[in-house]
Amino acid sequence: MITGDNSMPAVSVTEVDPDILEGDVLIDVHFAGINFKDSLATRPNNKVARIMPLIGGVDLAGTVLSDSTGTFEPGTAVLGTGHGIGTSWHGGFAERARLPAGWVSPLPAGLDQRAAMILGTAGWTAMASLLELERTGLVPSDGPLLVTGAAGGVGSTAVALAAAAGFDVVASSGRAQEADFLHRLGAQRVIGRDEIGDASPRVLGEERWAGAIDCVGGETLTQIIRSLRYGGAVAASGMTGGDRFTSSVFPFIVRAVQLLGIDSVEVAPSKRHHVWQQLAQRFPPQLLDTILEREISLDDVPELLELIGSGQVRGRVIVEIT
């Protein structure tokens, strides 16, 4: 639980009164995923945690114990992701959770609860990014697809998904030691952050990427936009490299490129369910344990939140609750 105030939050594992939980659906939580957003919620003066005290955990998977709306039968396997879970609503780092029925998704066919949390919001975001790129008409024959922040949760699942779809995946990471890991996921090439664009002062750089999945933002996104091929697109979902980027209208009106924003929070239930179904069908199951960095208990969560926040964890971490 995160306690204190926003200027100096404190993280601990403790027993709490279940009466603090609100919502239609009572869930017996079996697994939770740890995300970069969970780490942000523990930082001083963050803008993520909206209530205090707060049970963190933006992802959870479990079985329904009761539902006052009658939407889900007891025993139904479900997921909770997005909305205010773990930020303005008590989340998945607990044995029980209560959520509004509209925030709950049925577990898609092809995934068990553990696998769903290995993928989690990170995998959902990667799948949504690839679907948006494909919606623009991007196909593997168009050329290389760049994935930035490739060693992280979203990036690693994006590499695996794009490679499985037949794309020539170029993985960019600031951690050169993760090259073997990224090749195992299907990356054809691994490059450093400084190799995304070029050093030219021109507004438009060399046309390099048919498409991109950007998990970094900041200067990385700047370089991607000026380096996209004609008609290319970038699906942007992250800001670990900064929440500002610089551009002009030229890439958009001269090369007809597109910037696609990817949101995993305020998504309509129909789209959320669709992306989960696509993820269950398209993620190579043999790579689940490859992207899983470690599986921990609730007692280990505070330490892992610090490690993820400092960029010391690759791939995914899940918490086995019960």
FITI-884357 format. One record per residue (C-alpha): residue number from 1; x, y, z. Coordinates in Angstrom, 1 decimal. Example, Ala and Ser with C-alpha at 12.3 -4.5 7.8 and 13.67 -1.06 7.14 Angstrom:
FITI-884357
<pos = 1 | xx = 12.3 | yy = -4.5 | zz = 7.8>
<pos = 2 | xx = 13.7 | yy = -1.1 | zz = 7.1>
end
This chain:
FITI-884357
<pos = 1 | xx = 0.0 | yy = 0.0 | zz = 0.0>
<pos = 2 | xx = 1.1 | yy = 3.6 | zz = -0.7>
<pos = 3 | xx = 0.6 | yy = 5.8 | zz = 2.3>
<pos = 4 | xx = 1.7 | yy = 9.3 | zz = 3.4>
<pos = 5 | xx = 1.1 | yy = 12.2 | zz = 1.1>
<pos = 6 | xx = 2.1 | yy = 12.8 | zz = -2.5>
<pos = 7 | xx = 5.2 | yy = 14.8 | zz = -1.6>
<pos = 8 | xx = 6.7 | yy = 11.8 | zz = 0.2>
<pos = 9 | xx = 4.8 | yy = 8.5 | zz = -0.4>
<pos = 10 | xx = 5.8 | yy = 5.4 | zz = 1.5>
<pos = 11 | xx = 5.4 | yy = 1.9 | zz = 0.2>
<pos = 12 | xx = 4.7 | yy = -1.1 | zz = 2.5>
<pos = 13 | xx = 2.9 | yy = -4.5 | zz = 2.6>
<pos = 14 | xx = 0.3 | yy = -4.4 | zz = 5.3>
<pos = 15 | xx = -3.1 | yy = -5.7 | zz = 6.2>
<pos = 16 | xx = -6.0 | yy = -3.3 | zz = 5.5>
<pos = 17 | xx = -9.7 | yy = -3.2 | zz = 6.3>
<pos = 18 | xx = -11.6 | yy = -4.7 | zz = 3.4>
<pos = 19 | xx = -14.3 | yy = -2.1 | zz = 3.9>
<pos = 20 | xx = -12.1 | yy = 0.5 | zz = 2.1>
<pos = 21 | xx = -12.8 | yy = -1.4 | zz = -1.2>
<pos = 22 | xx = -15.6 | yy = -0.2 | zz = -3.4>
<pos = 23 | xx = -17.2 | yy = -1.5 | zz = -6.6>
<pos = 24 | xx = -19.7 | yy = -3.9 | zz = -8.1>
<pos = 25 | xx = -17.4 | yy = -7.0 | zz = -8.6>
<pos = 26 | xx = -15.5 | yy = -8.6 | zz = -5.8>
<pos = 27 | xx = -12.5 | yy = -10.5 | zz = -7.2>
<pos = 28 | xx = -10.2 | yy = -13.1 | zz = -5.7>
<pos = 29 | xx = -6.9 | yy = -11.9 | zz = -7.1>
<pos = 30 | xx = -4.5 | yy = -14.6 | zz = -8.2>
<pos = 31 | xx = -1.9 | yy = -12.6 | zz = -10.2>
<pos = 32 | xx = -1.0 | yy = -9.0 | zz = -10.8>
<pos = 33 | xx = 1.5 | yy = -7.4 | zz = -13.2>
<pos = 34 | xx = 4.0 | yy = -4.7 | zz = -12.3>
<pos = 35 | xx = 4.3 | yy = -1.8 | zz = -14.7>
<pos = 36 | xx = 6.3 | yy = 1.3 | zz = -15.0>
<pos = 37 | xx = 3.2 | yy = 3.3 | zz = -14.1>
<pos = 38 | xx = 3.1 | yy = 1.4 | zz = -10.8>
<pos = 39 | xx = 6.6 | yy = 2.7 | zz = -10.0>
<pos = 40 | xx = 5.7 | yy = 6.2 | zz = -11.0>
<pos = 41 | xx = 2.8 | yy = 6.2 | zz = -8.5>
<pos = 42 | xx = 5.4 | yy = 5.8 | zz = -5.7>
<pos = 43 | xx = 7.6 | yy = 8.7 | zz = -6.6>
<pos = 44 | xx = 7.5 | yy = 12.0 | zz = -4.7>
<pos = 45 | xx = 5.3 | yy = 14.6 | zz = -6.2>
<pos = 46 | xx = 4.0 | yy = 12.3 | zz = -8.9>
<pos = 47 | xx = 0.9 | yy = 12.9 | zz = -10.9>
<pos = 48 | xx = -0.2 | yy = 9.3 | zz = -11.1>
<pos = 49 | xx = -1.5 | yy = 8.4 | zz = -7.6>
<pos = 50 | xx = -4.7 | yy = 10.3 | zz = -7.2>
<pos = 51 | xx = -5.8 | yy = 9.0 | zz = -3.7>
<pos = 52 | xx = -4.0 | yy = 8.2 | zz = -0.5>
<pos = 53 | xx = -3.7 | yy = 5.6 | zz = 0.9>
<pos = 54 | xx = -3.7 | yy = 3.6 | zz = -2.3>
<pos = 55 | xx = -3.4 | yy = -0.1 | zz = -3.0>
<pos = 56 | xx = -1.3 | yy = -0.1 | zz = -6.2>
<pos = 57 | xx = -1.3 | yy = -2.5 | zz = -9.1>
<pos = 58 | xx = -2.8 | yy = -1.4 | zz = -12.5>
<pos = 59 | xx = -3.2 | yy = -5.0 | zz = -13.7>
<pos = 60 | xx = -4.9 | yy = -7.9 | zz = -12.0>
<pos = 61 | xx = -6.3 | yy = -11.3 | zz = -12.9>
<pos = 62 | xx = -8.5 | yy = -13.5 | zz = -10.7>
<pos = 63 | xx = -11.9 | yy = -15.1 | zz = -10.3>
<pos = 64 | xx = -15.2 | yy = -13.4 | zz = -9.4>
<pos = 65 | xx = -16.5 | yy = -14.0 | zz = -5.9>
<pos = 66 | xx = -19.6 | yy = -11.9 | zz = -6.3>
<pos = 67 | xx = -21.1 | yy = -9.3 | zz = -8.7>
<pos = 68 | xx = -24.0 | yy = -7.1 | zz = -7.6>
<pos = 69 | xx = -24.8 | yy = -6.2 | zz = -11.2>
<pos = 70 | xx = -25.2 | yy = -9.9 | zz = -12.3>
<pos = 71 | xx = -22.8 | yy = -9.3 | zz = -15.2>
<pos = 72 | xx = -20.3 | yy = -12.0 | zz = -14.1>
<pos = 73 | xx = -21.1 | yy = -15.3 | zz = -12.5>
<pos = 74 | xx = -19.1 | yy = -16.3 | zz = -9.4>
<pos = 75 | xx = -16.1 | yy = -18.3 | zz = -10.5>
<pos = 76 | xx = -15.6 | yy = -16.5 | zz = -13.8>
<pos = 77 | xx = -12.0 | yy = -15.8 | zz = -14.7>
<pos = 78 | xx = -11.5 | yy = -12.1 | zz = -15.3>
<pos = 79 | xx = -9.0 | yy = -9.3 | zz = -15.8>
<pos = 80 | xx = -8.9 | yy = -5.7 | zz = -14.5>
<pos = 81 | xx = -6.8 | yy = -3.2 | zz = -16.5>
<pos = 82 | xx = -6.9 | yy = 0.5 | zz = -17.3>
<pos = 83 | xx = -9.4 | yy = 3.1 | zz = -16.0>
<pos = 84 | xx = -8.4 | yy = 4.2 | zz = -12.6>
<pos = 85 | xx = -7.2 | yy = 0.9 | zz = -11.3>
<pos = 86 | xx = -4.0 | yy = 1.3 | zz = -9.2>
<pos = 87 | xx = -4.1 | yy = 5.1 | zz = -9.5>
<pos = 88 | xx = -7.4 | yy = 6.5 | zz = -8.3>
<pos = 89 | xx = -9.0 | yy = 3.1 | zz = -7.4>
<pos = 90 | xx = -7.5 | yy = 0.4 | zz = -5.3>
<pos = 91 | xx = -5.7 | yy = -2.1 | zz = -7.5>
<pos = 92 | xx = -4.2 | yy = -5.5 | zz = -7.9>
<pos = 93 | xx = -1.5 | yy = -5.7 | zz = -5.2>
<pos = 94 | xx = -3.9 | yy = -7.4 | zz = -2.8>
<pos = 95 | xx = -5.7 | yy = -10.6 | zz = -2.1>
<pos = 96 | xx = -9.1 | yy = -9.1 | zz = -2.9>
<pos = 97 | xx = -10.1 | yy = -6.3 | zz = -5.3>
<pos = 98 | xx = -13.4 | yy = -4.6 | zz = -6.0>
<pos = 99 | xx = -14.0 | yy = -3.0 | zz = -9.4>
<pos = 100 | xx = -16.9 | yy = -1.4 | zz = -11.3>
<pos = 101 | xx = -18.4 | yy = -4.1 | zz = -13.6>
<pos = 102 | xx = -17.6 | yy = -1.9 | zz = -16.7>
<pos = 103 | xx = -13.9 | yy = -2.1 | zz = -15.8>
<pos = 104 | xx = -13.8 | yy = -5.9 | zz = -15.8>
<pos = 105 | xx = -12.9 | yy = -8.0 | zz = -18.8>
<pos = 106 | xx = -13.5 | yy = -11.7 | zz = -19.2>
<pos = 107 | xx = -10.3 | yy = -13.7 | zz = -19.6>
<pos = 108 | xx = -10.0 | yy = -14.3 | zz = -23.3>
<pos = 109 | xx = -9.8 | yy = -17.8 | zz = -24.7>
<pos = 110 | xx = -6.2 | yy = -19.0 | zz = -25.1>
<pos = 111 | xx = -4.9 | yy = -17.3 | zz = -22.0>
<pos = 112 | xx = -4.8 | yy = -18.5 | zz = -18.4>
<pos = 113 | xx = -4.5 | yy = -15.9 | zz = -15.6>
<pos = 114 | xx = -0.7 | yy = -16.2 | zz = -15.3>
<pos = 115 | xx = -0.2 | yy = -15.7 | zz = -19.0>
<pos = 116 | xx = -2.5 | yy = -12.8 | zz = -19.1>
<pos = 117 | xx = -0.5 | yy = -11.0 | zz = -16.4>
<pos = 118 | xx = 2.8 | yy = -11.8 | zz = -18.1>
<pos = 119 | xx = 1.4 | yy = -9.8 | zz = -21.0>
<pos = 120 | xx = -0.7 | yy = -7.3 | zz = -18.9>
<pos = 121 | xx = -1.2 | yy = -3.7 | zz = -19.8>
<pos = 122 | xx = 2.2 | yy = -3.7 | zz = -21.5>
<pos = 123 | xx = 1.2 | yy = -6.5 | zz = -23.8>
<pos = 124 | xx = -2.2 | yy = -4.9 | zz = -24.4>
<pos = 125 | xx = -0.5 | yy = -1.6 | zz = -25.3>
<pos = 126 | xx = 1.9 | yy = -3.4 | zz = -27.7>
<pos = 127 | xx = -1.0 | yy = -5.2 | zz = -29.4>
<pos = 128 | xx = -3.0 | yy = -2.0 | zz = -29.7>
<pos = 129 | xx = 0.0 | yy = -0.3 | zz = -31.2>
<pos = 130 | xx = 0.5 | yy = -3.0 | zz = -33.9>
<pos = 131 | xx = -3.2 | yy = -3.0 | zz = -34.7>
<pos = 132 | xx = -3.2 | yy = 0.7 | zz = -35.2>
<pos = 133 | xx = -0.2 | yy = 0.5 | zz = -37.5>
<pos = 134 | xx = -1.9 | yy = -2.3 | zz = -39.5>
<pos = 135 | xx = -5.1 | yy = -0.2 | zz = -39.7>
<pos = 136 | xx = -3.1 | yy = 2.4 | zz = -41.6>
<pos = 137 | xx = -2.2 | yy = -0.2 | zz = -44.2>
<pos = 138 | xx = 1.3 | yy = -1.1 | zz = -43.0>
<pos = 139 | xx = 2.4 | yy = -4.6 | zz = -44.1>
<pos = 140 | xx = 5.7 | yy = -6.4 | zz = -43.7>
<pos = 141 | xx = 6.8 | yy = -5.7 | zz = -47.3>
<pos = 142 | xx = 6.7 | yy = -2.0 | zz = -46.7>
<pos = 143 | xx = 10.1 | yy = -2.1 | zz = -44.8>
<pos = 144 | xx = 11.6 | yy = -2.2 | zz = -41.3>
<pos = 145 | xx = 9.5 | yy = -1.6 | zz = -38.3>
<pos = 146 | xx = 11.3 | yy = 0.1 | zz = -35.4>
<pos = 147 | xx = 10.5 | yy = -0.7 | zz = -31.7>
<pos = 148 | xx = 12.0 | yy = 1.7 | zz = -29.1>
<pos = 149 | xx = 12.5 | yy = 1.0 | zz = -25.5>
<pos = 150 | xx = 12.6 | yy = -2.6 | zz = -26.7>
<pos = 151 | xx = 13.9 | yy = -4.2 | zz = -23.5>
<pos = 152 | xx = 11.0 | yy = -2.9 | zz = -21.4>
<pos = 153 | xx = 7.6 | yy = -4.4 | zz = -20.9>
<pos = 154 | xx = 5.8 | yy = -2.8 | zz = -23.9>
<pos = 155 | xx = 8.8 | yy = -2.9 | zz = -26.1>
<pos = 156 | xx = 9.6 | yy = -6.6 | zz = -25.6>
<pos = 157 | xx = 6.1 | yy = -7.7 | zz = -26.2>
<pos = 158 | xx = 5.9 | yy = -5.4 | zz = -29.3>
<pos = 159 | xx = 9.1 | yy = -7.0 | zz = -30.7>
<pos = 160 | xx = 7.6 | yy = -10.5 | zz = -30.3>
<pos = 161 | xx = 4.2 | yy = -9.5 | zz = -31.8>
<pos = 162 | xx = 5.7 | yy = -7.7 | zz = -34.8>
<pos = 163 | xx = 8.1 | yy = -10.4 | zz = -35.6>
<pos = 164 | xx = 5.4 | yy = -13.0 | zz = -35.4>
<pos = 165 | xx = 3.4 | yy = -10.9 | zz = -37.8>
<pos = 166 | xx = 6.3 | yy = -11.1 | zz = -40.3>
<pos = 167 | xx = 7.8 | yy = -7.7 | zz = -39.9>
<pos = 168 | xx = 11.5 | yy = -6.9 | zz = -40.2>
<pos = 169 | xx = 11.9 | yy = -5.7 | zz = -36.6>
<pos = 170 | xx = 14.6 | yy = -3.3 | zz = -35.6>
<pos = 171 | xx = 14.8 | yy = -3.1 | zz = -31.8>
<pos = 172 | xx = 16.2 | yy = 0.0 | zz = -30.2>
<pos = 173 | xx = 17.5 | yy = 0.0 | zz = -26.6>
<pos = 174 | xx = 19.7 | yy = 1.9 | zz = -24.4>
<pos = 175 | xx = 20.9 | yy = -1.4 | zz = -22.9>
<pos = 176 | xx = 23.3 | yy = -3.0 | zz = -25.3>
<pos = 177 | xx = 23.6 | yy = -6.1 | zz = -23.0>
<pos = 178 | xx = 20.0 | yy = -7.0 | zz = -23.9>
<pos = 179 | xx = 20.8 | yy = -7.7 | zz = -27.6>
<pos = 180 | xx = 20.6 | yy = -11.5 | zz = -27.2>
<pos = 181 | xx = 17.3 | yy = -11.2 | zz = -25.4>
<pos = 182 | xx = 15.8 | yy = -9.1 | zz = -28.2>
<pos = 183 | xx = 17.1 | yy = -11.4 | zz = -30.9>
<pos = 184 | xx = 15.4 | yy = -14.3 | zz = -29.1>
<pos = 185 | xx = 12.1 | yy = -12.4 | zz = -29.3>
<pos = 186 | xx = 12.5 | yy = -12.0 | zz = -33.1>
<pos = 187 | xx = 14.4 | yy = -8.8 | zz = -33.7>
<pos = 188 | xx = 16.4 | yy = -8.8 | zz = -36.9>
<pos = 189 | xx = 18.7 | yy = -6.0 | zz = -35.7>
<pos = 190 | xx = 19.4 | yy = -4.3 | zz = -32.4>
<pos = 191 | xx = 20.5 | yy = -0.6 | zz = -32.4>
<pos = 192 | xx = 21.3 | yy = 2.1 | zz = -29.9>
<pos = 193 | xx = 19.1 | yy = 5.1 | zz = -29.3>
<pos = 194 | xx = 21.5 | yy = 7.4 | zz = -31.2>
<pos = 195 | xx = 21.1 | yy = 5.3 | zz = -34.3>
<pos = 196 | xx = 17.4 | yy = 6.0 | zz = -34.8>
<pos = 197 | xx = 17.9 | yy = 9.2 | zz = -36.8>
<pos = 198 | xx = 20.8 | yy = 11.1 | zz = -38.2>
<pos = 199 | xx = 22.8 | yy = 14.1 | zz = -37.1>
<pos = 200 | xx = 21.7 | yy = 16.3 | zz = -40.0>
<pos = 201 | xx = 20.3 | yy = 19.7 | zz = -39.0>
<pos = 202 | xx = 17.7 | yy = 19.3 | zz = -41.7>
<pos = 203 | xx = 14.0 | yy = 19.1 | zz = -40.7>
<pos = 204 | xx = 13.6 | yy = 15.8 | zz = -42.6>
<pos = 205 | xx = 16.1 | yy = 13.1 | zz = -42.1>
<pos = 206 | xx = 16.8 | yy = 10.0 | zz = -44.1>
<pos = 207 | xx = 13.8 | yy = 7.8 | zz = -44.8>
<pos = 208 | xx = 14.5 | yy = 4.7 | zz = -42.7>
<pos = 209 | xx = 11.4 | yy = 3.3 | zz = -41.0>
<pos = 210 | xx = 8.2 | yy = 2.1 | zz = -42.6>
<pos = 211 | xx = 6.6 | yy = 2.2 | zz = -39.1>
<pos = 212 | xx = 7.5 | yy = 2.4 | zz = -35.5>
<pos = 213 | xx = 6.2 | yy = 1.5 | zz = -32.0>
<pos = 214 | xx = 7.6 | yy = 4.1 | zz = -29.7>
<pos = 215 | xx = 7.6 | yy = 3.4 | zz = -25.9>
<pos = 216 | xx = 10.1 | yy = 6.3 | zz = -25.1>
<pos = 217 | xx = 8.9 | yy = 9.7 | zz = -26.3>
<pos = 218 | xx = 11.0 | yy = 12.8 | zz = -26.0>
<pos = 219 | xx = 13.9 | yy = 13.2 | zz = -28.4>
<pos = 220 | xx = 13.4 | yy = 9.6 | zz = -29.6>
<pos = 221 | xx = 10.0 | yy = 10.4 | zz = -31.0>
<pos = 222 | xx = 11.4 | yy = 13.5 | zz = -32.6>
<pos = 223 | xx = 14.0 | yy = 11.4 | zz = -34.5>
<pos = 224 | xx = 11.4 | yy = 8.8 | zz = -35.5>
<pos = 225 | xx = 9.0 | yy = 11.3 | zz = -37.0>
<pos = 226 | xx = 11.7 | yy = 12.9 | zz = -39.1>
<pos = 227 | xx = 13.0 | yy = 9.4 | zz = -40.2>
<pos = 228 | xx = 9.8 | yy = 7.8 | zz = -41.2>
<pos = 229 | xx = 9.4 | yy = 6.7 | zz = -44.8>
<pos = 230 | xx = 6.7 | yy = 8.3 | zz = -47.0>
<pos = 231 | xx = 3.3 | yy = 7.2 | zz = -45.7>
<pos = 232 | xx = 4.8 | yy = 5.7 | zz = -42.5>
<pos = 233 | xx = 3.3 | yy = 5.9 | zz = -39.0>
<pos = 234 | xx = 4.5 | yy = 5.8 | zz = -35.4>
<pos = 235 | xx = 2.3 | yy = 4.5 | zz = -32.6>
<pos = 236 | xx = 3.4 | yy = 6.3 | zz = -29.4>
<pos = 237 | xx = 2.6 | yy = 5.1 | zz = -25.9>
<pos = 238 | xx = 5.5 | yy = 6.0 | zz = -23.7>
<pos = 239 | xx = 7.4 | yy = 8.9 | zz = -22.2>
<pos = 240 | xx = 10.3 | yy = 7.4 | zz = -20.3>
<pos = 241 | xx = 12.5 | yy = 9.6 | zz = -22.4>
<pos = 242 | xx = 10.4 | yy = 12.8 | zz = -21.7>
<pos = 243 | xx = 6.9 | yy = 14.1 | zz = -22.3>
<pos = 244 | xx = 7.9 | yy = 16.7 | zz = -24.9>
<pos = 245 | xx = 9.1 | yy = 16.3 | zz = -28.5>
<pos = 246 | xx = 10.0 | yy = 18.7 | zz = -31.3>
<pos = 247 | xx = 8.7 | yy = 18.6 | zz = -34.8>
<pos = 248 | xx = 7.3 | yy = 20.7 | zz = -37.7>
<pos = 249 | xx = 4.5 | yy = 20.1 | zz = -40.1>
<pos = 250 | xx = 6.9 | yy = 19.0 | zz = -42.8>
<pos = 251 | xx = 6.9 | yy = 15.3 | zz = -42.0>
<pos = 252 | xx = 3.1 | yy = 15.3 | zz = -42.0>
<pos = 253 | xx = 2.5 | yy = 17.2 | zz = -45.2>
<pos = 254 | xx = 5.6 | yy = 16.3 | zz = -47.2>
<pos = 255 | xx = 5.9 | yy = 12.6 | zz = -46.3>
<pos = 256 | xx = 2.3 | yy = 12.1 | zz = -45.2>
<pos = 257 | xx = 3.4 | yy = 10.4 | zz = -42.0>
<pos = 258 | xx = 1.0 | yy = 9.7 | zz = -39.1>
<pos = 259 | xx = 1.4 | yy = 10.0 | zz = -35.3>
<pos = 260 | xx = -0.9 | yy = 7.6 | zz = -33.6>
<pos = 261 | xx = -1.6 | yy = 8.0 | zz = -29.8>
<pos = 262 | xx = -2.1 | yy = 4.8 | zz = -27.9>
<pos = 263 | xx = -4.2 | yy = 4.9 | zz = -24.7>
<pos = 264 | xx = -4.7 | yy = 2.0 | zz = -22.4>
<pos = 265 | xx = -6.7 | yy = 3.7 | zz = -19.7>
<pos = 266 | xx = -10.0 | yy = 5.2 | zz = -21.0>
<pos = 267 | xx = -10.8 | yy = 2.6 | zz = -23.6>
<pos = 268 | xx = -14.3 | yy = 1.5 | zz = -24.5>
<pos = 269 | xx = -15.0 | yy = -2.0 | zz = -23.2>
<pos = 270 | xx = -15.6 | yy = -3.4 | zz = -26.7>
<pos = 271 | xx = -12.2 | yy = -2.2 | zz = -27.9>
<pos = 272 | xx = -10.5 | yy = -3.4 | zz = -24.7>
<pos = 273 | xx = -12.0 | yy = -6.9 | zz = -25.2>
<pos = 274 | xx = -11.0 | yy = -7.0 | zz = -28.9>
<pos = 275 | xx = -7.4 | yy = -6.1 | zz = -28.2>
<pos = 276 | xx = -7.2 | yy = -8.8 | zz = -25.5>
<pos = 277 | xx = -8.6 | yy = -11.3 | zz = -27.9>
<pos = 278 | xx = -6.1 | yy = -10.4 | zz = -30.6>
<pos = 279 | xx = -3.3 | yy = -10.6 | zz = -28.1>
<pos = 280 | xx = -4.4 | yy = -14.0 | zz = -26.9>
<pos = 281 | xx = -4.4 | yy = -15.2 | zz = -30.5>
<pos = 282 | xx = -1.3 | yy = -13.6 | zz = -31.8>
<pos = 283 | xx = 1.3 | yy = -13.6 | zz = -29.1>
<pos = 284 | xx = 3.6 | yy = -16.6 | zz = -29.5>
<pos = 285 | xx = 3.0 | yy = -18.7 | zz = -26.4>
<pos = 286 | xx = 6.5 | yy = -20.2 | zz = -26.4>
<pos = 287 | xx = 7.8 | yy = -16.6 | zz = -25.7>
<pos = 288 | xx = 5.8 | yy = -16.0 | zz = -22.6>
<pos = 289 | xx = 8.5 | yy = -17.2 | zz = -20.2>
<pos = 290 | xx = 11.2 | yy = -15.4 | zz = -22.3>
<pos = 291 | xx = 9.6 | yy = -12.0 | zz = -21.6>
<pos = 292 | xx = 9.0 | yy = -12.9 | zz = -18.0>
<pos = 293 | xx = 11.9 | yy = -11.5 | zz = -16.0>
<pos = 294 | xx = 10.7 | yy = -12.8 | zz = -12.7>
<pos = 295 | xx = 7.7 | yy = -14.0 | zz = -10.6>
<pos = 296 | xx = 7.5 | yy = -12.6 | zz = -7.1>
<pos = 297 | xx = 5.3 | yy = -12.5 | zz = -4.0>
<pos = 298 | xx = 3.6 | yy = -9.4 | zz = -2.5>
<pos = 299 | xx = 6.5 | yy = -9.0 | zz = 0.0>
<pos = 300 | xx = 8.8 | yy = -8.4 | zz = -2.9>
<pos = 301 | xx = 6.7 | yy = -5.6 | zz = -4.6>
<pos = 302 | xx = 8.3 | yy = -2.6 | zz = -2.9>
<pos = 303 | xx = 11.8 | yy = -3.6 | zz = -4.0>
<pos = 304 | xx = 10.7 | yy = -4.3 | zz = -7.6>
<pos = 305 | xx = 9.0 | yy = -1.0 | zz = -7.9>
<pos = 306 | xx = 12.3 | yy = 0.7 | zz = -7.2>
<pos = 307 | xx = 14.1 | yy = -1.5 | zz = -9.7>
<pos = 308 | xx = 11.6 | yy = -0.9 | zz = -12.5>
<pos = 309 | xx = 11.6 | yy = 2.8 | zz = -11.8>
<pos = 310 | xx = 15.4 | yy = 2.9 | zz = -12.3>
<pos = 311 | xx = 15.3 | yy = 0.9 | zz = -15.5>
<pos = 312 | xx = 17.0 | yy = -2.2 | zz = -14.1>
<pos = 313 | xx = 14.3 | yy = -4.7 | zz = -15.1>
<pos = 314 | xx = 13.8 | yy = -6.1 | zz = -18.6>
<pos = 315 | xx = 10.6 | yy = -7.6 | zz = -19.9>
<pos = 316 | xx = 7.8 | yy = -8.4 | zz = -17.5>
<pos = 317 | xx = 7.4 | yy = -9.0 | zz = -13.7>
<pos = 318 | xx = 4.3 | yy = -10.6 | zz = -12.2>
<pos = 319 | xx = 3.2 | yy = -11.1 | zz = -8.7>
<pos = 320 | xx = 1.6 | yy = -14.3 | zz = -7.5>
<pos = 321 | xx = -1.0 | yy = -13.3 | zz = -5.0>
<pos = 322 | xx = -2.7 | yy = -16.6 | zz = -4.1>
end
